[in-house]
Amino acid sequence: MKINPFRLLCITGLFAIFSSTISKSPVLPFFASHLGAAPSGVGVIAAVSALTGIIVSIPAGMFSDRFGRKKMLIFAAIIFATAPFLYLLVTQLWQLAVIRFYHGFATAVFMPVAMALVSDLFHKERGEKLGWFSTSTLAGRFLAPLAGGSIIGAIVFNPGLSYRLVYLVCGAAGLIVLVLAFRIKESFSLSGERSGPSSSRPLKGGAKRGWKETLDGFRDILSSRRILITSIVEAAILFAYGTFETFLPLYALQSGLSAYKIGIFLSIQVITLALTKPLMGRFSDRHGRKPQILAGALTGAFCIGSFGLFRSFIPLLALSILFGLSLSVVTAATSAFIADLSRKETHGSAMGVLGSIMDIGHTTGPLVSGIIAGYFGFEKAFIFSSALLGAIAVLFFIGVMRDRQS
């Protein structure tokens, strides 16, 4: 059966992120504890794959500029297809850490390269198409914990068996990713969309480019103040999101809310993000990216700072929805804006830089906010995230919006 090429890429993204997420949520903390890890050890194991993302995203993007997008997607797919089965052999914590590091390569390579491919192929509809691709990956991220939790709950009498069954499902999804990756095309046209003067030619992703051209392109990306500041905006709102997803449940529990209601906060936020991101991407295509990024960042700063002012269900639910919307408004425009600011031949490097910087923000959010919450309380952690995001929004206004070249 012939599948629309862009939809094929989105379906591949869904299974890829489903496979990646089910390997850690909610099974990873349970599996690590089953192997004898203390809470601090569980935290270290959980952070290993995030570290991989920070390290690998930039080289992955550069390699896709040099060798082609499809080759790097297949490389990521091989890891998606092999890593899950290695978990079945784990008997010690250090083995789990090594496999988490290896498995982290898959997402760290796949996401920036796939986003670069979408950016290559679309111009007028770039924001909307990136939004749809992101929504497909969010669907995988949403479904994975439900599937993993159901398996663990159904075989609660035998934890060892349930963990292994989760990783078998993870491996099956990874094998699907591998099959689909071989079918992905590096050049196609939809609805008359053109990605630029060279869009009628198959994208070779740098196959004819030497390392000198690739490195020169990467230096151009690093020297672009607008690209770096825009990436920092996304890192700042993901810093706030990391604070939200880690400490709002604890704050709500402390406020007397049930685990069921806390689950609603987290789920509604993801649903809001998934449903609105293509719309926000289309809005940025038609009305401009910069005002949208600024408005979303300021709204997000307001939301994260306001969580500590309320302790009842309805206000916290409303703030969760609005914060999900602000996250959608920002992230639907940032990746498209960075693609706009870079050349087609350097989209991989640009998305790699974005991926690495945003991973730093997402990873440091819970760490820094955890220290603040431990000394000063959850409310101060929310306020700090708000102040940081607000300050970065001001930096974006001064460094990008008022820059005549942008």
C-alpha positions as CSV (number, residue, x, y, z in Angstrom):
1,M,0.0,0.0,0.0
2,K,1.3,3.4,-1.0
3,I,1.4,5.9,1.9
4,N,1.7,9.7,1.6
5,P,5.4,10.3,2.2
6,F,5.0,13.0,4.8
7,R,2.4,10.8,6.7
8,L,4.9,8.0,6.5
9,L,7.5,10.2,8.2
10,C,5.0,11.1,10.9
11,I,4.0,7.5,11.5
12,T,7.7,6.6,11.8
13,G,8.0,9.4,14.4
14,L,5.0,8.1,16.3
15,F,6.5,4.6,16.6
16,A,10.0,5.9,17.3
17,I,8.9,8.1,20.2
18,F,6.5,5.4,21.5
19,S,9.4,2.9,21.5
20,S,11.7,5.4,23.2
21,T,9.1,6.5,25.8
22,I,7.8,3.1,26.8
23,S,11.4,2.1,27.6
24,K,11.5,4.6,30.4
25,S,7.9,5.6,31.4
26,P,6.9,4.1,33.8
27,V,9.0,1.0,33.6
28,L,12.6,2.4,34.1
29,P,12.3,3.5,37.8
30,F,10.7,0.2,38.7
31,F,13.2,-1.8,36.8
32,A,16.1,0.1,38.3
33,S,14.7,-0.4,41.8
34,H,14.1,-4.1,41.0
35,L,17.9,-4.3,40.3
36,G,18.7,-2.7,43.7
37,A,19.0,1.0,42.8
38,A,18.5,3.6,45.5
39,P,16.4,6.7,44.6
40,S,19.6,8.6,43.8
41,G,20.7,5.7,41.5
42,V,17.3,5.8,39.8
43,G,17.8,9.5,39.1
44,V,21.2,8.8,37.5
45,I,19.9,6.0,35.3
46,A,17.1,8.3,34.2
47,A,19.5,11.1,33.3
48,V,21.8,9.0,31.2
49,S,19.8,9.1,28.0
50,A,19.2,12.8,28.4
51,L,23.0,13.3,28.5
52,T,23.2,11.4,25.3
53,G,20.8,13.8,23.7
54,I,22.9,16.8,24.7
55,I,26.1,15.3,23.4
56,V,24.8,13.6,20.2
57,S,22.2,16.0,18.7
58,I,24.7,18.4,17.1
59,P,27.0,15.7,15.5
60,A,23.9,13.9,14.3
61,G,22.6,17.0,12.5
62,M,26.0,17.7,11.0
63,F,26.4,14.2,9.8
64,S,22.9,14.4,8.1
65,D,24.1,17.6,6.3
66,R,27.2,15.7,5.2
67,F,25.9,12.2,4.4
68,G,22.1,12.6,3.9
69,R,19.0,12.6,6.1
70,K,17.9,9.1,5.2
71,K,21.2,7.4,6.1
72,M,21.1,9.0,9.6
73,L,17.4,8.1,10.1
74,I,18.2,4.5,9.2
75,F,21.1,4.6,11.7
76,A,18.7,5.8,14.4
77,A,16.2,3.2,13.4
78,I,18.8,0.4,13.8
79,I,19.3,1.5,17.4
80,F,15.5,1.7,18.0
81,A,15.3,-1.9,16.7
82,T,18.2,-3.4,18.7
83,A,18.5,-1.5,22.0
84,P,15.2,-2.8,23.5
85,F,16.2,-6.4,23.3
86,L,19.4,-5.7,25.2
87,Y,17.3,-4.8,28.3
88,L,16.3,-8.5,28.4
89,L,20.0,-9.4,29.2
90,V,20.4,-6.9,32.1
91,T,21.2,-8.2,35.5
92,Q,23.2,-5.3,37.0
93,L,22.7,-1.5,37.2
94,W,25.8,-0.6,35.3
95,Q,24.5,-2.7,32.4
96,L,21.3,-0.8,32.5
97,A,23.2,2.5,32.4
98,V,25.2,1.5,29.4
99,I,22.1,0.4,27.5
100,R,20.3,3.6,28.4
101,F,23.3,5.5,27.0
102,Y,23.2,3.5,23.8
103,H,19.4,3.7,23.5
104,G,19.6,7.5,23.9
105,F,21.4,7.7,20.6
106,A,18.2,6.7,18.8
107,T,16.1,9.8,19.8
108,A,19.1,12.1,19.8
109,V,19.8,11.3,16.1
110,F,16.2,10.8,14.9
111,M,14.5,14.0,16.1
112,P,16.9,16.7,14.8
113,V,17.4,14.8,11.5
114,A,13.7,14.2,10.9
115,M,12.9,17.9,11.7
116,A,15.7,18.9,9.3
117,L,14.1,16.8,6.6
118,V,10.7,18.4,7.2
119,S,12.3,21.8,7.0
120,D,14.1,20.8,3.8
121,L,10.8,19.8,2.1
122,F,8.5,22.6,3.1
123,H,8.8,26.3,3.1
124,K,5.4,28.1,3.0
125,E,3.8,25.4,5.2
126,R,7.0,24.7,7.3
127,G,5.5,25.6,10.7
128,E,2.3,23.6,10.1
129,K,4.2,20.5,8.9
130,L,6.7,20.6,11.8
131,G,3.6,20.9,14.0
132,W,2.0,17.8,12.6
133,F,5.2,15.9,12.9
134,S,5.6,17.0,16.5
135,T,2.0,16.0,17.2
136,S,2.6,12.5,15.8
137,T,5.6,12.1,18.2
138,L,3.5,13.5,21.1
139,A,0.9,10.8,20.3
140,G,3.6,8.2,20.8
141,R,4.8,9.9,24.0
142,F,1.2,9.9,25.3
143,L,0.4,6.3,24.5
144,A,3.6,4.7,25.7
145,P,3.1,5.2,29.5
146,L,-0.5,3.9,29.2
147,A,0.7,0.7,27.4
148,G,3.7,0.2,29.7
149,G,1.7,0.9,32.9
150,S,-1.0,-1.5,31.7
151,I,1.5,-4.3,31.1
152,I,3.1,-3.8,34.5
153,G,-0.3,-3.6,36.3
154,A,-1.6,-6.8,34.5
155,I,1.5,-8.9,35.6
156,V,2.0,-7.3,39.0
157,F,2.5,-10.8,40.5
158,N,5.8,-11.2,38.5
159,P,7.6,-7.9,38.1
160,G,10.6,-9.5,36.3
161,L,8.3,-10.9,33.6
162,S,6.3,-7.7,33.2
163,Y,9.5,-5.6,32.7
164,R,10.7,-8.0,30.0
165,L,7.3,-7.9,28.3
166,V,7.4,-4.1,28.2
167,Y,10.8,-4.2,26.5
168,L,9.5,-6.8,24.0
169,V,6.7,-4.4,23.1
170,C,9.4,-1.6,22.9
171,G,11.4,-3.8,20.6
172,A,8.5,-4.6,18.3
173,A,7.8,-0.9,17.9
174,G,11.5,-0.4,17.2
175,L,11.4,-3.0,14.4
176,I,8.5,-1.2,12.9
177,V,10.6,2.0,12.9
178,L,13.4,0.2,11.1
179,V,11.0,-1.1,8.3
180,L,9.4,2.3,7.9
181,A,12.8,4.2,7.8
182,F,13.9,2.3,4.7
183,R,10.7,3.6,2.9
184,I,11.2,7.3,3.8
185,K,12.0,9.5,0.9
186,E,14.3,12.5,1.0
187,S,12.4,14.3,-1.7
188,F,8.7,14.7,-2.3
189,S,6.1,17.3,-3.1
190,L,2.7,17.8,-1.4
191,S,-0.1,20.2,-2.3
192,G,2.2,22.1,-4.6
193,E,4.5,23.1,-1.7
194,R,8.0,24.0,-2.6
195,S,10.9,24.2,-0.2
196,G,12.9,26.6,-2.4
197,P,14.7,26.8,-5.7
198,S,16.2,23.3,-5.3
199,S,13.0,21.6,-4.0
200,S,12.4,19.9,-7.4
201,R,15.6,18.0,-7.0
202,P,16.0,15.0,-4.7
203,L,17.8,16.1,-1.5
204,K,21.2,14.5,-1.2
205,G,21.6,15.9,2.3
206,G,25.3,16.8,1.7
207,A,26.3,13.7,-0.2
208,K,28.3,16.0,-2.5
209,R,29.4,18.3,0.3
210,G,32.8,17.9,1.9
211,W,33.7,18.2,5.5
212,K,35.0,21.7,5.0
213,E,31.6,22.9,3.7
214,T,29.8,21.1,6.5
215,L,32.0,22.6,9.2
216,D,31.7,26.0,7.6
217,G,28.0,25.7,7.7
218,F,28.1,24.6,11.3
219,R,30.2,27.7,12.2
220,D,27.6,29.9,10.5
221,I,24.9,28.4,12.7
222,L,26.9,28.9,15.9
223,S,27.7,32.5,14.9
224,S,24.1,33.4,14.3
225,R,22.9,35.3,17.4
226,R,19.2,34.9,16.3
227,I,19.5,31.1,16.0
228,L,21.2,30.8,19.4
229,I,18.7,33.1,21.2
230,T,15.7,31.4,19.7
231,S,17.1,28.0,20.8
232,I,17.6,29.4,24.3
233,V,13.9,30.5,24.4
234,E,12.9,26.9,23.7
235,A,15.4,25.7,26.3
236,A,13.9,28.2,28.9
237,I,10.3,27.1,28.3
238,L,11.4,23.4,28.5
239,F,13.2,24.3,31.7
240,A,9.8,25.5,33.0
241,Y,8.1,22.4,31.6
242,G,10.6,20.2,33.4
243,T,9.8,22.0,36.6
244,F,6.1,21.6,35.9
245,E,6.1,17.9,35.2
246,T,8.4,17.1,38.1
247,F,7.1,19.3,40.9
248,L,3.5,20.1,40.2
249,P,2.5,16.5,41.1
250,L,4.3,16.9,44.5
251,Y,2.9,20.3,45.1
252,A,-0.6,19.2,44.3
253,L,-0.3,16.1,46.5
254,Q,1.0,18.4,49.3
255,S,-2.1,20.6,48.7
256,G,-4.4,17.6,49.3
257,L,-5.3,16.6,45.7
258,S,-5.6,13.0,44.7
259,A,-3.3,11.1,42.4
260,Y,-6.2,10.9,39.9
261,K,-6.6,14.6,39.7
262,I,-2.8,15.0,39.4
263,G,-2.8,12.6,36.4
264,I,-5.5,14.8,34.8
265,F,-3.1,17.9,35.1
266,L,-0.3,16.1,33.3
267,S,-2.5,14.4,30.6
268,I,-4.5,17.5,29.7
269,Q,-1.3,19.5,29.3
270,V,0.1,16.9,26.7
271,I,-3.3,16.7,25.0
272,T,-3.5,20.5,24.7
273,L,0.0,20.6,23.2
274,A,-0.7,17.8,20.7
275,L,-4.0,19.2,19.5
276,T,-2.9,22.8,19.0
277,K,0.6,22.5,17.7
278,P,-0.3,22.1,14.0
279,L,-2.7,25.1,14.4
280,M,0.0,27.2,16.0
281,G,2.5,26.2,13.3
282,R,0.0,27.3,10.6
283,F,-0.6,30.5,12.5
284,S,3.2,31.2,12.5
285,D,3.4,30.5,8.8
286,R,0.7,33.1,8.1
287,H,1.3,35.8,10.7
288,G,5.0,35.6,11.6
289,R,7.1,33.6,14.0
290,K,8.7,36.3,16.2
291,P,5.6,37.8,17.8
292,Q,4.3,34.3,18.4
293,I,7.4,33.2,20.2
294,L,7.5,36.3,22.4
295,A,3.8,36.0,23.3
296,G,4.1,32.3,24.1
297,A,7.1,32.8,26.3
298,L,5.5,35.5,28.3
299,T,2.3,33.5,28.7
300,G,4.4,30.5,29.8
301,A,6.2,32.7,32.4
302,F,2.9,33.9,33.7
303,C,1.5,30.3,34.0
304,I,4.5,28.6,35.7
305,G,4.8,31.5,38.2
306,S,1.1,31.3,39.0
307,F,1.0,27.6,40.0
308,G,2.2,28.4,43.5
309,L,-0.7,30.8,44.1
310,F,-3.4,28.2,44.0
311,R,-4.1,24.8,45.7
312,S,-7.5,23.8,44.4
313,F,-8.2,21.7,41.4
314,I,-10.0,24.0,38.9
315,P,-7.4,26.9,39.0
316,L,-4.5,24.4,38.6
317,L,-6.3,22.6,35.8
318,A,-6.8,25.9,34.0
319,L,-3.2,26.9,34.4
320,S,-2.1,23.5,33.1
321,I,-4.2,23.9,30.0
322,L,-2.9,27.5,29.4
323,F,0.7,26.4,30.0
324,G,0.3,23.6,27.5
325,L,-1.0,26.1,25.0
326,S,2.0,28.5,25.7
327,L,4.4,25.6,25.1
328,S,2.6,24.8,21.8
329,V,2.7,28.5,20.8
330,V,6.5,28.7,21.4
331,T,7.7,25.4,20.1
332,A,5.5,25.4,17.0
333,A,7.4,28.6,15.9
334,T,10.9,28.2,17.2
335,S,12.0,25.2,15.1
336,A,10.4,26.7,11.9
337,F,12.0,30.1,12.6
338,I,15.5,28.4,13.0
339,A,14.9,26.6,9.7
340,D,14.0,30.0,8.1
341,L,17.2,31.5,9.4
342,S,19.4,28.7,8.1
343,R,20.2,27.4,4.6
344,K,18.8,24.2,3.4
345,E,22.3,22.6,3.4
346,T,22.7,23.4,7.2
347,H,19.2,22.5,8.4
348,G,20.6,19.4,10.1
349,S,23.3,21.4,12.0
350,A,20.7,24.0,13.0
351,M,18.2,21.4,14.3
352,G,21.1,19.7,16.1
353,V,22.0,22.9,17.9
354,L,18.3,23.4,18.8
355,G,18.0,19.9,20.1
356,S,21.2,20.0,22.2
357,I,20.3,23.4,23.8
358,M,16.7,22.5,24.5
359,D,17.8,19.2,26.1
360,I,20.0,21.2,28.4
361,G,17.0,23.3,29.4
362,H,14.7,20.3,29.9
363,T,17.3,18.4,31.9
364,T,18.4,21.2,34.2
365,G,14.9,22.3,34.9
366,P,14.2,19.5,37.5
367,L,17.7,19.7,38.9
368,V,17.8,23.4,39.6
369,S,14.2,23.7,40.6
370,G,14.7,20.7,42.9
371,I,17.5,22.5,44.8
372,I,15.3,25.6,45.1
373,A,12.3,23.6,46.1
374,G,14.3,21.8,48.7
375,Y,15.5,25.0,50.4
376,F,12.7,27.4,49.8
377,G,9.6,25.4,48.8
378,F,7.8,24.6,45.6
379,E,6.3,28.1,45.2
380,K,9.8,29.6,44.9
381,A,10.8,27.0,42.3
382,F,7.8,28.0,40.2
383,I,8.7,31.6,40.6
384,F,12.3,31.1,39.6
385,S,11.3,29.2,36.4
386,S,8.9,32.1,35.6
387,A,11.6,34.7,36.1
388,L,14.1,32.8,34.0
389,L,11.6,32.4,31.1
390,G,10.5,36.0,31.4
391,A,14.2,37.2,31.2
392,I,14.9,35.0,28.2
393,A,11.7,36.5,26.5
394,V,13.1,40.0,27.1
395,L,16.4,38.8,25.6
396,F,14.6,37.5,22.5
397,F,12.8,40.8,22.1
398,I,16.0,42.8,22.3
399,G,18.3,40.4,20.4
400,V,15.9,39.1,17.7
401,M,12.8,41.2,17.3
402,R,14.6,44.5,17.4
403,D,17.3,43.2,15.1
404,R,16.7,44.8,11.7
405,Q,18.4,41.8,10.0
406,S,15.8,39.4,11.4
